[in-house]
Amino acid sequence: MSAKQWLLFAVACTGAWGCGATADEPVTRVDDALHVDAPVGLSLFFQNGVMPAFTSLGNPARFLQEIDITESVPSATDNGISDLIASPAVREVDWRG
């Protein structure tokens, strides 16, 4: 490696090591982390048309992140999805995808 390449390498390493927080200089404080007003993603779970009640704490902004809907149809034999498609609870669902 030439002297010019060594110098370039040393400057690059010094810049990389000189940037960022050190152990004595935290990125954030604990107080800041506990009071962040970041939005909260909601995950809703419906089982056979019912969703259990949930309690929300505080008043942060919320957004819908996920919806899970499950439905079960009792059947004496395994008919695949045909019993589910014919059930009154989900008969009107567009199953074409």
CYANA upper distance limits for C-alpha pairs under 8 A (distance plus 0.5 A):
  1 MET  CA      5 GLN  CA      6.55
  1 MET  CA      6 TRP  CA      7.05
  2 SER  CA      6 TRP  CA      6.79
  3 ALA  CA      7 LEU  CA      6.65
  4 LYS  CA      8 LEU  CA      6.75
  5 GLN  CA      9 PHE  CA      6.58
  6 TRP  CA     10 ALA  CA      6.56
  7 LEU  CA     11 VAL  CA      6.69
  8 LEU  CA     12 ALA  CA      6.67
  9 PHE  CA     13 CYS  CA      6.66
 10 ALA  CA     14 THR  CA      6.55
 11 VAL  CA     15 GLY  CA      6.62
 12 ALA  CA     16 ALA  CA      6.67
 13 CYS  CA     17 TRP  CA      6.52
 14 THR  CA     18 GLY  CA      6.28
 15 GLY  CA     19 CYS  CA      6.78
 21 ALA  CA     25 GLU  CA      5.93
 21 ALA  CA     26 PRO  CA      6.63
 21 ALA  CA     27 VAL  CA      6.67
 22 THR  CA     26 PRO  CA      7.32
 28 THR  CA     32 ASP  CA      7.15
 28 THR  CA     33 ALA  CA      7.67
 29 ARG  CA     33 ALA  CA      6.98
 30 VAL  CA     34 LEU  CA      6.84
 31 ASP  CA     35 HIS  CA      7.04
 32 ASP  CA     36 VAL  CA      6.82
 37 ASP  CA     60 PRO  CA      6.49
 37 ASP  CA     61 ALA  CA      8.08
 38 ALA  CA     60 PRO  CA      7.41
 38 ALA  CA     61 ALA  CA      7.61
 39 PRO  CA     60 PRO  CA      6.38
 39 PRO  CA     61 ALA  CA      5.05
 39 PRO  CA     62 ARG  CA      5.67
 39 PRO  CA     63 PHE  CA      7.44
 40 VAL  CA     60 PRO  CA      7.22
 40 VAL  CA     61 ALA  CA      6.74
 40 VAL  CA     62 ARG  CA      5.20
 40 VAL  CA     63 PHE  CA      6.81
 41 GLY  CA     62 ARG  CA      6.31
 41 GLY  CA     63 PHE  CA      5.54
 41 GLY  CA     64 LEU  CA      6.23
 41 GLY  CA     65 GLN  CA      5.53
 41 GLY  CA     66 GLU  CA      8.50
 42 LEU  CA     62 ARG  CA      7.31
 42 LEU  CA     63 PHE  CA      6.55
 42 LEU  CA     64 LEU  CA      5.46
 42 LEU  CA     65 GLN  CA      5.75
 42 LEU  CA     66 GLU  CA      7.09
 43 SER  CA     64 LEU  CA      7.17
 43 SER  CA     65 GLN  CA      6.18
 43 SER  CA     66 GLU  CA      5.08
 43 SER  CA     67 ILE  CA      6.34
 43 SER  CA     68 ASP  CA      8.23
 44 LEU  CA     51 MET  CA      7.95
 44 LEU  CA     66 GLU  CA      6.72
 44 LEU  CA     67 ILE  CA      5.33
 44 LEU  CA     68 ASP  CA      6.68
 45 PHE  CA     51 MET  CA      6.44
 45 PHE  CA     52 PRO  CA      8.33
 45 PHE  CA     67 ILE  CA      6.49
 45 PHE  CA     68 ASP  CA      5.22
 45 PHE  CA     69 ILE  CA      6.53
 46 PHE  CA     50 VAL  CA      5.71
 46 PHE  CA     51 MET  CA      5.02
 46 PHE  CA     52 PRO  CA      8.21
 46 PHE  CA     67 ILE  CA      8.29
 46 PHE  CA     68 ASP  CA      6.58
 46 PHE  CA     69 ILE  CA      5.23
 46 PHE  CA     70 THR  CA      6.72
 47 GLN  CA     51 MET  CA      6.94
 47 GLN  CA     69 ILE  CA      6.48
 47 GLN  CA     70 THR  CA      5.34
 47 GLN  CA     71 GLU  CA      6.45
 48 ASN  CA     69 ILE  CA      8.24
 48 ASN  CA     70 THR  CA      6.53
 48 ASN  CA     71 GLU  CA      5.06
 48 ASN  CA     72 SER  CA      7.03
 49 GLY  CA     69 ILE  CA      8.34
 49 GLY  CA     70 THR  CA      8.45
 49 GLY  CA     71 GLU  CA      7.81
 49 GLY  CA     89 ALA  CA      8.39
 71 GLU  CA     84 LEU  CA      8.35
 72 SER  CA     84 LEU  CA      7.87
 73 VAL  CA     83 ASP  CA      7.27
 73 VAL  CA     84 LEU  CA      6.51
 73 VAL  CA     87 SER  CA      7.81
 75 SER  CA     83 ASP  CA      8.09
 79 ASN  CA     83 ASP  CA      6.91
 81 ILE  CA     85 ILE  CA      6.76
 82 SER  CA     86 ALA  CA      6.75
 83 ASP  CA     87 SER  CA      6.68
 84 LEU  CA     90 VAL  CA      7.68
 84 LEU  CA     91 ARG  CA      8.45
 85 ILE  CA     90 VAL  CA      6.97
 85 ILE  CA     91 ARG  CA      6.15
 86 ALA  CA     90 VAL  CA      8.06
 86 ALA  CA     91 ARG  CA      6.16
 87 SER  CA     91 ARG  CA      6.19
